Amino acid sequence: MATTVVYGTEPFVAASAKATADDLWLGLDELEAATGWEYKPQGLCLGERCVPLPPARNAEFVAPDKSFNLTAFARYLGQPVVHDERADVWVFGEAPAARRDALRSLDAPDFTLPDLDGTLHSLSDYRGKKVLLLAWASW
C-alpha cells in the first residue's frame, strides 16, 4: 500500500516510503517531490534556504540505502507530525516559529472561497485594496 504524505498543502503518494515506529523514510527523489526540499552536501535546501544537518547525527537522517527520515527532519525543525497508521497518511504541520512570524506580520493568509454564484475568489486577488470579511455560522 502506498503512503500519502501531506507536506504543505498538496498530498503526495509515495510508492517506496518505509515507516519504522515513528519515522517515515522517503527516497531522495520522493523527498523532493513530496516536500520541495532537496538533499545536498550542505544539507536540505528549499530554494535558496538551506538547513545544515549535524554531521554527528547523519545516520538519524540518511540511511545507507540513501533514504531520508522526513519525520526526524520535521522534529529537527520543530514541525508537528501526525500519522494515521490505518490509512497510512503522514501530515506535517508548520513550525511554530513560522506560524508566529506570520501572525506578527498581520497579513491574512490567502484562501479561496466561492460566492453565491459559485465564482471563486481568492483573498490575494484583492491585495492592496480594502476588504471586509464577513463570516457567520449556523451553530
C-alpha positions as CSV (number, residue, x, y, z in Angstrom):
1,M,0.0,0.0,0.0
2,A,1.3,3.5,-0.9
3,T,1.9,6.1,1.7
4,T,0.3,9.5,1.5
5,V,2.4,12.4,2.6
6,V,0.9,15.9,3.2
7,Y,3.6,18.5,3.5
8,G,2.3,22.0,2.9
9,T,-1.0,21.9,1.0
10,E,-0.6,19.2,-1.5
11,P,-0.9,15.4,-0.8
12,F,1.8,13.2,-2.4
13,V,1.6,9.4,-2.8
14,A,4.9,7.9,-2.0
15,A,5.2,4.4,-3.5
16,S,8.5,3.5,-1.9
17,A,8.1,5.1,1.5
18,K,9.0,3.0,4.6
19,A,7.6,3.5,8.0
20,T,9.5,2.3,11.1
21,A,7.9,3.0,14.5
22,D,7.5,6.9,14.5
23,D,9.7,7.5,11.4
24,L,8.9,7.9,7.8
25,W,11.7,7.2,5.3
26,L,11.5,8.5,1.7
27,G,13.8,8.0,-1.2
28,L,15.6,11.2,-2.1
29,D,13.6,11.6,-5.4
30,E,10.3,11.3,-3.5
31,L,11.5,13.6,-0.7
32,E,11.9,16.5,-3.2
33,A,8.6,15.6,-5.0
34,A,6.7,15.4,-1.7
35,T,8.1,18.4,0.1
36,G,10.2,20.6,-2.2
37,W,13.3,20.0,0.0
38,E,16.3,18.8,-1.9
39,Y,19.1,16.8,-0.3
40,K,22.5,18.5,-1.0
41,P,26.0,18.2,0.5
42,Q,25.4,21.3,2.6
43,G,22.1,20.0,4.0
44,L,18.5,20.1,3.0
45,C,17.6,23.0,0.7
46,L,14.2,24.6,-0.2
47,G,15.0,27.1,-2.9
48,E,17.7,29.4,-1.5
49,R,17.1,28.3,2.1
50,C,19.4,25.5,3.3
51,V,19.3,23.8,6.6
52,P,22.6,22.1,7.6
53,L,22.3,18.7,9.2
54,P,24.5,17.9,12.2
55,P,27.3,15.6,10.9
56,A,27.2,13.6,14.2
57,R,23.5,12.8,13.6
58,N,23.8,12.0,9.9
59,A,22.6,8.4,10.5
60,E,19.4,9.7,12.1
61,F,18.5,11.5,8.8
62,V,20.1,9.4,6.0
63,A,20.0,5.6,5.8
64,P,22.7,3.5,4.0
65,D,20.2,2.9,1.1
66,K,20.0,6.8,0.7
67,S,16.5,7.1,2.0
68,F,15.8,10.2,4.1
69,N,14.0,10.3,7.5
70,L,11.4,13.0,7.0
71,T,10.0,12.8,10.5
72,A,13.4,13.3,12.1
73,F,13.9,16.4,9.9
74,A,10.5,17.7,10.9
75,R,11.3,17.2,14.6
76,Y,14.6,19.0,14.0
77,L,12.7,22.0,12.5
78,G,10.1,21.8,15.3
79,Q,7.2,20.8,12.9
80,P,4.3,18.8,14.3
81,V,3.7,15.4,12.7
82,V,0.5,13.4,12.7
83,H,0.4,9.8,11.5
84,D,-2.8,7.8,10.7
85,E,-1.4,4.2,10.7
86,R,-4.6,2.6,9.4
87,A,-4.9,4.9,6.4
88,D,-1.0,5.2,6.0
89,V,-1.2,9.0,5.9
90,W,1.5,11.3,7.4
91,V,0.7,15.0,7.8
92,F,3.5,17.6,8.5
93,G,2.4,20.9,10.0
94,E,4.1,24.3,10.0
95,A,6.8,25.0,12.6
96,P,5.6,27.2,15.4
97,A,8.3,29.8,14.6
98,A,7.0,30.2,11.0
99,R,3.4,30.5,12.3
100,R,4.5,33.1,14.9
101,D,6.2,35.1,12.2
102,A,3.1,35.0,10.0
103,L,0.9,36.2,12.9
104,R,3.3,39.1,13.6
105,S,3.2,40.2,10.0
106,L,-0.6,40.9,10.4
107,D,-1.0,39.6,6.8
108,A,-4.1,37.4,6.4
109,P,-3.3,34.0,4.9
110,D,-4.5,33.5,1.4
111,F,-7.7,31.5,0.9
112,T,-10.2,30.8,-1.9
113,L,-14.0,30.6,-1.5
114,P,-17.0,30.7,-3.8
115,D,-19.5,33.5,-3.9
116,L,-23.3,32.8,-4.1
117,D,-23.0,32.3,-7.9
118,G,-20.1,29.8,-7.5
119,T,-17.4,32.1,-8.8
120,L,-14.2,31.5,-6.9
121,H,-12.5,34.5,-5.2
122,S,-9.0,34.5,-3.5
123,L,-8.0,37.0,-0.9
124,S,-4.8,37.5,-2.8
125,D,-6.8,38.9,-5.8
126,Y,-7.6,41.9,-3.6
127,R,-4.1,42.7,-2.2
128,G,-3.6,46.4,-1.9
129,K,-7.4,47.0,-1.6
130,K,-9.5,47.3,1.5
131,V,-11.5,44.1,2.1
132,L,-14.4,43.5,4.5
133,L,-14.6,39.8,5.5
134,L,-17.9,38.8,7.0
135,A,-18.3,35.3,8.4
136,W,-21.1,33.6,10.3
137,A,-22.1,30.1,11.4
138,S,-25.4,28.5,11.9
139,W,-24.4,26.8,15.1
